[in-house]
Structures are given as structure tokens and as C-alpha cells.
Amino acid sequence: MEELTYEEASEKLNEIITKIESGTLSINEALKLIEQGKDLIKICYKNLDKAKGKLTEIKETLDKLEEI
């Protein structure tokens, strides 16, 4: 799966959830979407971890500036 932003992955995940909740999918279609959903969740976590790392860096920089 290509690199998606958090927002793109979240939107695609919501589309998958809507399709699964519709109850009109075959088992095979649902399983395929669940697998895609798992990959999208990984992308979301990866993006959130990146954001957390950047926020931590910013906080550390600000803390150093306050010491000056």
C-alpha cells in the first residue's frame, strides 16, 4: 500500500467500516477489506508515532530555550 497521510488512511478506513457494516458483502469481500483495514491502521499508527516524535523534539527545543 502506498504511503498515505493519516487523514487519507483514516478516510479509507472509514469507507471500509461503512462497507462492512452494510452487511451486503460476501465473507471473502469482508475478509479482504478487513486485511486492508489492518494495513490502514498500521499507517495511522506510523503517522501518529511520527507526529509524536516531532512534538517531542519541539518540546525539548522549547524547554532548552526556557533555560536560557
Backbone as a ProteinNet text record, in pm:
[ID]
protein_1_A
[PRIMARY]
MEELTYEEASEKLNEIITKIESGTLSINEALKLIEQGKDLIKICYKNLDKAKGKLTEIKETLDKLEEI
[TERTIARY]
85.2	0	89.4	56	137.8	133	230.7	233.7	118.3	37.4	-77.3	-57.6	-121	-122.9	-217.6	-211.8	-303.3	-447.6	-474	-609.4	-659.7	-574.1	-612.5	-640.3	-551.8	-568.6	-694.3	-718.1	-836.2	-964.1	-963.6	-1080.5	-1108.3	-1003	-1020.1	-1068.2	-1017.9	-1060	-1208.1	-1253.2	-1395.6	-1482.7	-1433.6	-1507.2	-1519.9	-1411.8	-1414.3	-1513.2	-1511.3	-1602.8	-1747.9	-1777.2	-1912.8	-1954.3	-1863.9	-1894.8	-1920.7	-1836.9	-1853.6	-1983.2	-2012.5	-2134.2	-2261	-2249.7	-2367.6	-2426.2	-2341.6	-2388.9	-2416.7	-2374.6	-2403.9	-2285.4	-2174.4	-2053.8	-2050.9	-1984.7	-1959	-1848.4	-1832.5	-1726.9	-1590.8	-1566.2	-1436.9	-1411.4	-1514.8	-1501	-1473.9	-1546.6	-1527.5	-1386.9	-1339.5	-1204.7	-1098.3	-1117.4	-1024.4	-1022.1	-1139.6	-1147.2	-1088.7	-1108.7	-1051.4	-899.1	-843.3	-698.2	-649.1	-720.7	-684.5	-694.9	-798.2	-816.9	-701.1	-652.5	-537.6	-416.9	-393.4	-281.5	-299.6	-422.8	-450.5	-429.9	-467.1	-445.3	-296.1	-215.8	-70.7	-18.2	-69.9	-28.1	-66.1	-186.3	-229.9	-137.9	-107	-17.5	121.3	170.5	301.5	303.6	199.8	191.7	177.1	100.1	85.2	217.6	292.7	423.8	519.1	515.6	599.3	562.7	433.4	386.5	428.2	416.3	455.8	604.9	685.6	829.8	862.2	794.7	818	775.3	662	617	714.7	770.4	869.2	992.7	1038.4	1153.6	1125.6	1007.4	971.1	968	909	901.5	1041.1	1129.7	1266.1	1338.5	1316.5	1377.7	1324	1193.5	1134	1183.2	1196.4	1246.6	1387.9	1470.4	1608.1	1607.8	1517.4	1509.1	1466.7	1380.6	1336.2	1451	1547.6	1660.9	1757.4	1752.4	1847	1808
-118.2	0	124	222.6	343.4	422.1	510.2	592.7	692.1	685.7	775.4	865.5	980.4	1064	1000.6	1048.5	1000	1020.7	1140	1174.1	1083.1	1056.6	969.2	827.1	775.7	639.9	630.9	733	734.6	738.6	816.3	824.5	690	625.7	495	391.1	400.8	308.9	327.9	451.5	476.9	423.2	432.2	376.6	224.5	161.5	15.8	-22.5	52.2	23.7	34.5	138.6	157.4	40.7	-4.8	-117.1	-244.7	-269.6	-391.5	-385.4	-266.6	-252.4	-264	-245.5	-254.7	-395.7	-494.2	-632.4	-694.6	-629.5	-680.8	-750.6	-759.9	-819	-969.3	-1038.1	-1179.9	-1192.2	-1310.1	-1333.8	-1299.2	-1341.5	-1314.8	-1165.4	-1092.3	-947.4	-881.3	-924.5	-868.4	-896.7	-1018.7	-1053.3	-970.1	-948.2	-866.2	-722.7	-669.2	-533.8	-525.5	-629.7	-632.7	-630.8	-704.5	-706.1	-567.3	-502.2	-366.6	-271.3	-290.3	-207.7	-221.9	-344	-368	-287.9	-289.2	-213.9	-63.2	-16.4	126	168	81	109.6	121.6	35	42.9	177.2	221.8	351.1	464	457.5	559.9	563.9	446.9	442.4	495.2	460.3	507.2	659.9	716.5	862.4	929.4	868.3	924	918.7	810.2	800	907.1	933.3	1039	1174.6	1201.2	1327.9	1341.2	1232.6	1233.8	1264.4	1203.1	1228.3	1374	1432.3	1572.6	1663.6	1632.6	1713.3	1705.1	1586.4	1569.8	1654.4	1653.9	1736.1	1884	1928.8	2069.5	2105.7	2018.1	2043.6	2052.3	1961.2	1963	2091.8	2136	2261.1	2378.4	2381.6	2490.4	2488.4	2368.8	2356.8	2412.9	2386.2	2439.2	2590.5	2645.8	2790.4	2857.8	2791	2846.1	2851.2	2761	2757.2	2873.1	2928.9	3035.7	3165.3
0	0	0	-84.6	-94.1	35.8	51	171.4	168.6	267.4	279	398.9	395.9	514.7	615.7	737.2	840.7	795.7	742.4	701.7	589.2	491.4	380.1	429.3	513.3	566	651.5	732	818.1	735	628.7	540.8	474.2	423.4	360.3	461.6	583.9	689.3	720.5	726	750	636.6	512.6	398.7	412.3	454.5	474.1	583.1	692.2	803.1	755.8	679.1	626.9	538.7	452.3	363.4	443.6	543.7	624.4	704.1	759.6	839.6	756.7	625.3	539.1	538.8	565.4	571.4	435.6	327.9	194.2	129.8	199.7	143.5	165.7	73.9	96.6	201.9	254.5	353	293.6	170.3	106.9	88.4	47.8	31.7	166.4	268.8	402	453.8	433.8	479.2	408.3	279	203.4	257.5	286.3	341	482	560	694.9	686.9	593.4	573.4	532.2	442.3	402	520.8	600.9	720.2	817.1	832.8	920.9	872.5	741.9	685.4	704.3	690.7	709.5	854.9	946.8	1089.4	1118	1057.2	1074.4	1024	909.9	854.6	950.3	1005.7	1101.3	1223.1	1279.8	1395.4	1360.6	1242.5	1199.5	1190.9	1131.2	1119.9	1256.1	1344.8	1479.4	1555.5	1538.2	1603.1	1552.3	1420.2	1363.6	1423.5	1431.5	1486.5	1633	1706.8	1848.4	1861	1773.4	1776.1	1747.3	1648.5	1615.4	1729.8	1792.9	1906	2023	2043.4	2149.4	2120.9	1994.4	1956.7	1979.7	1940	1958	2105.4	2186.1	2330.5	2391.2	2351.6	2404.5	2364.1	2241.8	2195.7	2275.6	2297.3	2375.7	2519.6	2577.3	2714.3	2723.1	2622	2622	2611	2532.1	2518	2648.5	2724.6	2852.4	2953.2	2938.7	3030.6	3006.7	2885.9	2850.8	2915.9
[MASK]
++++++++++++++++++++++++++++++++++++++++++++++++++++++++++++++++++++

